[in-house]
């Protein structure tokens, strides 16, 4: 008994010491990361300076990079500035971040996950890569790095570096997502391959879907292996119809109508701001567009509240030309793509209507896309991407292990809360 007690005591002490060492390593890593982030703020604005001539060059080519001091644990990170194109094919500049694990790359290079971030705003300083911690909003970053993937995260066009507003302009956002991969591949020490996964949440879900739809023609050299989205802004008509008279609709609309007026106003009759917004909205919306979403919600809501209940738009944009057509044009699903699709939706989501997401997933399946749908009964719009990670990562692991086997394996061993949608059957949604 004495020997057993001593042996058990040594095990307990060893485990306790190991736990303390691990905790100490994580704390030290976090402290170093915060110190690195703070040091980078000294000259952060210098990186985002660019001139129009910088946009001249092939889409996806690098303009400049900057190694980051505050990279995540066991990883390297860079800010990147690169060339892309908007929906009209005009040369533009975008920025973002690239993160790769320190583990050796596999033969052929690392798989690249291109992340599309949810709404952060429309102003320059709302760009995620410009923030104090440029990685904090990349949902699932730690898990992706631990699997050996590289992650690149675009700011889209118009944030970070001056350019046309691209908020919910699907084609422009999709190009930025794909060109971020090309730019990341040009960072030699990142050792990236051609295998690409697209992953996006909300606004980023729309961007990822448009990137998938245009990949075969816009970036045919990339091997699109999988597409995953959480509560995607896929149906803009449904989204706007659901929130036309509430504060979410005013906030989203202040960003979206401003972007659409800038992008389409010169070429589409009736697409100017004063064609759709009330005089009160015209006065307030410019101030709302200067505010980033996550850090200014009380102020945004304070500005937008007087516009709720019919004082925002002069007509219903979901039933009025050209806004109805523009919203439909920037809704996903008009083109198919050759990659499996994972769609996650929270049933407690009060922004993206769950029924709209389910209908979108069903339409994609009817078009022949291999769709996996997961509904999480307790997930809200803000939490759905994180809560979907276990199912999404299991699905992604199977997809990337063996393309020839993954369809059978998905049906035989699927995560809780997931339904496989086929063109011939309606999904039975299983809720965890």
N, C-alpha and C positions, 0 to 999 in steps of 0.2 A: 504494500500500500504506500509506504514511504517513497519507494522508487517511482511508483506511478504518479504520486502527487508531485514529486520533484519534476518528473518528465512533463506533466501537465502544466506545471508552473513555468518551466522553460519555454514551452510552446506559447503560453499566454504572453510571457514577457517578449518573446521574439515577435509575435503577431503585433503586440502593442508598439514595440519599437519600429517595426516596419510601417505600421499605420502612421506613426508620428513622422517618420522620415518621408513618407509619401505626401502627407499633409504639408510638411515643411517645404517639400519640393514644389507643390502646387502653389502655396502661398508665395514662395520666392519667385516662381514663374509669373504669377499675377502681378507682384510688385514690380518686377523688371518690365513687364508689358506696360504697366501704367506709367512707369518712368519713361520708357521709350516713346509712348504716345505723347507725353507732355513735351519731351524734347523736340518732337517732330512739329509741334505747333509753331515753333519759332519762325520757320520759313515756309509754312504750308502754302501760303498764297502764291509764292513764287512758282510752285509747280503748276498751278492752274492758269498761269499766264500763257496766252497763245495769240498768234496773229493769223489773219485769214489764209496767208500762204501756207501755213502749217497743214491745212486740210488737203493740199494737193498731193496726191499719191494713191496707190491702190487701196481699196477698202480692206481694213484689217491690218494695215501696216502700222508699225509703231512710230510714234513721234518722240516719246521719251518715257523713261522709267525712273523710279526712285525706290531704292531698297528701304524697307520700313524697319524701324528699331523695335517697335512693340508688337512683333508677330506673335500669333498663338503658340502655345507650348509645342515644342518639337516640330516647328514649321518655319518656313521662310515666307516673307511677304513683300510685295512691291505695289506701289501705285503705278498705274499705267495711263498713258494718254495715247490715243490711237485714232485712226481715220475710219470713218464709216460713211453711210449714205442715208438720206431721208427717203420718204416714200416716193419722191419724184426723181430719185437718183442723183440728187445734188450732193456734193462732197460736204461732209460735216466732221466735227471733232467730238469725241466722247472720252470720258475718263472712267476709271474703275480701280479695283484692286485684284491682285492675283495672289493666291496662297497655295503653297505646296508642302507636303510633309517632308521631313528630313530622311525618311526611309529611301533606300535605293529604288529607282524607277524600274518597272518591269521591262522586258524586251519589247521594243516598239513604242515605248514611252507611256506616260501616265494617261489614264482616262481623264477627260476634262469635264467637270460639271459647271455649266454656265448658269448662274443664278440671276433670276429676275426679281428685284425687290418690290415689296408692296408700296403703296402710296406714302411718300415722305414729304411731298410738296412739289413746288415747281421752281422755286428760286435757286440761285447759284449755291448758296450755303446749305441747301437741303440735300445735296448730293451725299449719299452714304459714305463715299470714299473720303469726303472732306471732313467728316466728323472726327471727334476726339478718338473714338475707337472705331475705325473703319470696317471692322469685322463683326461688330456686335449684332447687326441685323441679318446676317447670313444664317438662315434657319437650318440647323443640322450640320453646321460647319465642322464641329469636332468629330462627329461620327463619319463624315465624308473623308476627312483627313486621315482618320484612323484606319479607313479602308484603303488608303493609298491613293485616293483621287486628288487631283488638283482642282481648285475651285477658283473661278474667275467671276467677278460681280461687276456688271456695268452700272453706271449712273444714268444711262440713257442719254439722248441728245438734249441739250438745253440746260442741263444742270452740271455744275463743276466748271465747264467752259461755256461761254456764251454761244448760243445757237438757237434755232427755232424750237419753240416749246413742243415737246412730243408727248405730253400727258395723254394717255389712252389713244394715241395715234399708233395703231397696231403695227403697220408696216415699218415705220421708223424705229419703233422699239425692238421689233424682231431683228432688223438689221444690226442694231447695236449689240444685241445678245450674241449673234453669230460672229460679228467682227471682233468682239471681245475675245473669243476663242482664238481667232487667227492672230490677234495681237499677242495673246499669251503664249502661243506657240513660238513666236519670235524671240521670247526670252530664253536664250539657249540653256542656261543653268536650270531652268524649270523642267526640262526633259519631258515635254508633252508629246503625246501621240495624236492620232486623228480620230479616236473614238470620243464621242461627245454625248453627254447627258444634259438635258434641259430641265431646270427645276425652278418653279416660280410660284409666288403667292399673290393673290388678288390682282393688282395692276401687273405684277410680275408674271402671273399666270397667263394673262392676255399676251404679254410680251413673249413668253416661252412658246405659246401656241402659234403665234404668228411666225416666230423663228422656225418652228417645226414645219409650218406650211410652206415657207419660202426656201428652206434649206437646200432642197434638191436643185433648184435653179440658181439661187444666190450664192451658195457656198458648197458646190457639189463635191469638193475635195474632202469635206468633213464627213465622217461616218456617224450618222445620227443613230445612236443605239437605243435611247429611251427618252421619254418625255413624262415629267411628273408635275402636276399642278395642284395647288390647294386653294379652294374657294376662288377660282379664277374669275376675273371680270370678262367672261366670255360672251355674255349676252348683254350688250350695253343698252339695248332697248328695254329689256326686262329690268335691268339695274336702275335706269333712270325713271321708268314708270313706277317702280316700287318706292322711290324716295323723292319724287318731284316736290312734295309739299312738306318735307321734314329737313332737319338740320344736316343730315348726311347728304341729301340731295343738293342742298345749297353749297356745302363744302366741296363735294366732288364736282358739282357743276361749275363752281367758280374756277377750278383748275381746268376742267375739260372744255367749257365753252370758250375760255380765253385761248387755249391751245388750238382749238378748231378754227376760231376766227383768225388767228395768226397764220395757220397752215393753209386754210382753204379760202379765207376771206377775199383774196385778190382774184381767185379763179372761179369761185362758185357763187353765183348770185344769191343774195339773201343770207350769206354766212358771216356777216359782220355782227359784232356783239350787240349793237343797238337794234339789230333785227330780232333778237330773242330775249334780251334782258330788259327789265323795267328800269326806269330812271334811278330809282333807289338802289337797285342792284349794280347799275353802271358806276355809281358813286362808291360802293363798298368793295366790289370784287377786286379792283386793283390792290387794295390794302390786304385782302385775304391772300392774294397770290404772292405777297412778300413774306408770308408766314409759313414756316415748316409745320407739318401736321403734328408730329408726336410731341414736340416741345412747346406748342402754342395752341393746344386744343381749347382751353378756356377762352382765350382771346378770339380764336376763330369762331367759336360758338357765340361769343358775345357780339361779334360783328354780323354774323349770319342770322341770328335769331329773328331780327325784325323782318327778314325776307321770307320767313317760313309762312306757310298757309296762303300761297297764291300771290305773294309780292316779289317773287324772284324772276319768273319768266312771263313774257307777254302772251305766250301761247304754249300749248303742250308740245315740247320738242319731239316726243315719240310719235306725234301725229301730224307734224308740220314740216313741210319741205323748206330748206334742204336738210334740216337737222335730223329728221327721221332717216334719210338715206345715208347721212354721214355716220350716224350711230350704227346703222346696219353694216356699213362698209367696214367699220372698225370692230365689228363683232367677229369672233373666231368661228371657224367651222365651214368656211366656203371652199376650202381646199383640203385634200387628204394628205397624209404623209405615211411613209413606210417605217414606222417604229411603234412599239407598244406604248400605250398611254395609261398613266395612273392618275386618277382624279379623286381627290379627297374633299369632303364637304362636312361641315359641322351642322347638325340639325338645329342648334341654338344660334346659328349665324343670323343676325338681324340686319346685315348689310347685303351680302350676296344671298339671294333667296335660294334655299336648298332645292326647290322644285325646278328652278331655272338651270341649276347645275346638273341635276339628274337628266333633264331633257337634253341638255347639251351632250352629256355622256352617251345617251341613247342614240342621238343623231350620229355621233362619231362612230359608234359601233355599227350602225346601219350602213355607213359608208365603207365598212370593211376594216376599220382600225381595231386592233386588239386592245380593248378597254378594260381596265380593272378599276372598279368604283368602290370607294370606302366612305361610308357615312359614320360619323362619330356623334353619338346622341348628345353628348354634353359639351361639345366644342363650340366656341364662339368664333367670330371672324378673326379675332386677334390670336386665338389659341390653336386654331385648327392645324396650321402647318406643323407646329411642334408636336401636337398630339397624334398627327398622322405619321410622324417619323418612323416609329417601329414598323408599321405596315409597309410604308414606302421603301424603307431600306431592305426589308426582307424581299419585297418584290424586285427591287433593283439588283440585289445580289443574284437572284435567280436569272434575271434577264441577261446580266453581263457574264454569267458563268458559261452558258451554252445556249446560243440562239436556237439551235436545232431542238433543244429539249424544253425551253422555258415555257411554252404554251401548255404542255402536258403537266409540267410541275406546278404551274400556277393553279391549275384546276384540282390537282390532287392534294396540294398542301398550301392553302391560302391563309393569310393572317385573319384573325377575328375581326369582324366588321367589314369584310371585303366581299364584293360580289363581282363575278366575271360577267361582263355584258357581251352577249353575242347578238348579231343582227337578227336572229330568229326568235329570241326570247326576251321577255321583259325581266329586269333584274329583281331578285328578291333581296332586299337590303337587310343585312344582318347587323344589328347594333350591339356593340360591346357592352 
